[in-house]
Amino acid sequence: MYFITGTSRGLGKALAAELLYDDGNRVFGIGRSCTLAHNRYQHYHLDLSAIENVREFQFRLPRGTSRAVLVNNAGVIAPVAPVGRIDNQTLVAGFTVNLISPAILMNNFIRQTRNNRAQRLIINIGSGAGRHSMDSWAVYCTAKAGLDMFSEVLHSEQPIHHPKHPVQIFSIAPGVVDTGMQAQIRAVPQKDFPNKNRFVKMKADGVLSPADKTARSILKILARPEDFTHVCLDVRDLR
């Protein structure tokens, strides 16, 4: 069973589609809208900016489930603006979708599945922006750095609190992927994001990775998670 946030488009939709090629997989999408139709796909309508609803989300594993995977993929790039010109409501929403809701979902996933003998794995879609600062991306960079650290701490807890039934966790930076988020970046006014032309050039030069190609690289970790010893990875480590 696979629970994936943000499956309506981009990388999340590509991840779900790749998993559904295998007849043995059942995928549950989590997000505001559903754009996938498949007999082994079920969608949970959930606004990840609404914490009161996220914290009530339940992970239910049928008896006999052999593997349960949570993929925290959904993210927002907004606000893109220098500190001091950021709208506070957008700031809160950015931290909520990119960090707080994923943390709540991980907390619920671990607590609600602790008595199930299924192999449990969490994949967080991080970002190179969480490891290298970018002007005008204070919220996004900070939230993704927090997601990396949350993953590291969760990993360190497993031998202590779950020695017999540990949860495996990875935070993966996917690189520059040709998604709607990249389009949003290119649409930001130059005055709010002086580095905008760098992203315009990457699109023009054709260096953005297709979402399905990136999804296939990320899913390699599910085939042999024991081959990867580091929590925080770059998609290039998986190719």
CORJOBEL-V883663 format. One record per helix or strand of 3 or more residues. SS is the DSSP state (H for helix, E for strand). FROM is the first residue (numbers start at 1). LEN is the number of residues. If there is no record, write none. Layout:
BEGIN
SS:FROM:LEN ; SS:FROM:LEN
END
This chain:
BEGIN
E:2:4 ; H:10:11 ; E:27:5 ; E:41:5 ; H:51:4 ; E:67:6 ; H:88:25 ; E:119:8 ; H:128:3 ; H:138:24 ; E:167:7 ; H:180:8 ; H:196:9 ; H:211:13 ; H:225:3 ; E:232:3 ; H:235:4
END
